[in-house]
Amino acid sequence: MSQKVLLNSKEVTIILHRLACQLIEKHLDFSDTILVGIQPRGVFLAERLKQILENEYQVPEISLGYLDITFFRDDFRRTDKPLEANKTQINFIVENKKVIFIDDVLFTGRSIRSALTAIQSFGRPSEIELLVLIDRRFSRNLPIQPDYRGRQVDAINGEKVKVSWKENEGEDAVYLITN
């Protein structure tokens, strides 16, 4: 097994600021916009973007929620081990709001399809966008593309992209892992 650094801590920080600026360009006023981190790994990215937007760009009161898609996945019954759901935490009305799904890696698109189904339980958004740190563009099973992407990675199926966050693994970095 080999591990190659795709993004180091400094590059991750630069990309997070670029993504935050792109969100500001498109949304300017976030009063009708909601950030939704897709559980489990999109939450770290969503929280970090919220901090940057509020603390460094003075965007006031950004709504942030967490969406668990475990039981909305089309493959959740295809495993022998019992699934443990993460926590959904959406404490606001989604009806007629602009929702931005946030996830660390866009791979097959199945997680996003599941999120599209799951969010309907909270109302009907006026618009849904997708922000990802890493877009594995040649791995799609569904016609889903990000509106905002940090980095595009051409990884073949045997390769895995691993995103590490300071809050979780002690460092900000993105690795390409080959078996």
N, C-alpha and C positions, 0 to 999 in steps of 0.2 A: 504494500500500500504506500503510495506517495502522496505528498501534500504540497501544493504550490500556492503561494500567496497571490491572490488576484488583486486585493485591495488592502493596503495597510491602514493604520489608524488615521493618519493625516489625510489620505485619499477618501476614506469614509466620511470624515468631517467635511471636506470640501463638497462632496456629493450631497450630503445632508443639507448644507447651506444652499446649494444650487436648487435642490428640490423644493426647499422652503420658498426660495425666490420665485420659482415657477408657480407655486400655489398662490403666492401673493399677486403675481401678474394676472392670473386667471380669476381669482376670487376677490381680491382687494378687501372687500367687506365680508367678514366671515360670519355675519349674524344669521345667514340662512344656510351655512355650510357646516357639515358635521364630519369629523375624522372618525373612521371606524377601523380599529386594528383587528385584523383577523387572527384569532387565537390559534396556536399559542405564540408563534414567532413574530407575527406582525405587530404585536403589542409593543415590543421594544422600540421598533422603528416609529410607530405612531406617537409614543410618549416623547421620544427624542425630538420629532418634528414639532410637536406642540410646544415643548420647551424653547426651541429655537425661535419659533414664530412669536411666542409671547415675550420672551426675555431679550432677544436680540433685534427683533423687528417690531416690537411693541404692538402686536396684534392682540386686542383685548378679548378675553373670555372665549376661548375656542372650545367648542363642545367635542369631547372625546369619549368614544364608547369602545367596548370590546365585544366581538361577535364570535361565538363558538359555532363551528359548522360541523362538528363531529357526526351528528345524527342526520345531517342533510347530505352527506357524501354518498355517492352512488356505490362506493366500495366498502361501506362500513360493516356490512354483514359478511364480508369475504375474509374475515380473519378468525382464527381460533381463540385468540386471547380476548378477554372482555375489554371493551373500550371504556376509557375514563374521559368524561366530558370535561372541558374547561368551563370557565364561567363566562356567561354572557352578561355584560353590564352596559345597558343602554338606558339611561335615565332621562330621556327626552323624547319628544315626538319627532318621528322621521317623516311624517306626512308633509309633502311638498317641500322638503329640504333637499339641498344638494349634498349627496353622500360621497365621501371619498374613501373607498376601500384601500387599506394599507397592508401590504404583506412584504415579507423579506425577499422571497424568491417566487417568480412566476415560472412554473414548470409546464405541466400538462394543461392547466386551465381549469381542472376539476374543482379545486378549492374555491376558485372565484365563482364558478357555476353554482356551487353549494351556497356560497355567501349571498348570491343573488336571490336564491330561494329563501334562505334564512331571514334576510332583512325584511321580507314581505310581512313577517309576523309583527313588525313594529310600525307598519304604515307603508304608504306608497311614496317613495322619494320622487322629486321632480326630475332628478338627474343622478346618475351614478358614474363616478370616475374611478380609475384604478391607478394607484401609485405603488411601484415596487422598487426595491433597491437593486435587485438582479433580475434581468429578463433572459431566461434560457430560451432563445427564440426558435430553435429548431426542434423543440420537444413537445409542441402543442398537440393535444388530442381534440381540442375545441377551438373555434375561431374567436379567441379572446386576446386582445392586445392592450398593453398598458397605455394610459394617457401620459403618465410621468414615469420615467425609468432612470435609475441611477447609472447602471452599466449594463450593457448587453454582453452576454457570454455565450460563446458557441461551444457548448459542452456536449459530448456524445453520451449516449445512454448509460454506459458503464461508469461515467464520471458523476460525482456528486458535488454540488456547491454547498458549502457550509458557511453560514454567517454567524460570527461570534460578536456578542455585545458585551460591553464593559459591565453592565448591570448583571449579566448572567454568567458569562465565561471569563470575565476579568479583562477583556481586551476587545477593541473594535477592529475587526478584520474579516476578510472574506477569503475562503480557501477553495481551491479545486482539488478534490480528492479522487485519486485513481486507484482502483483495486488491483 
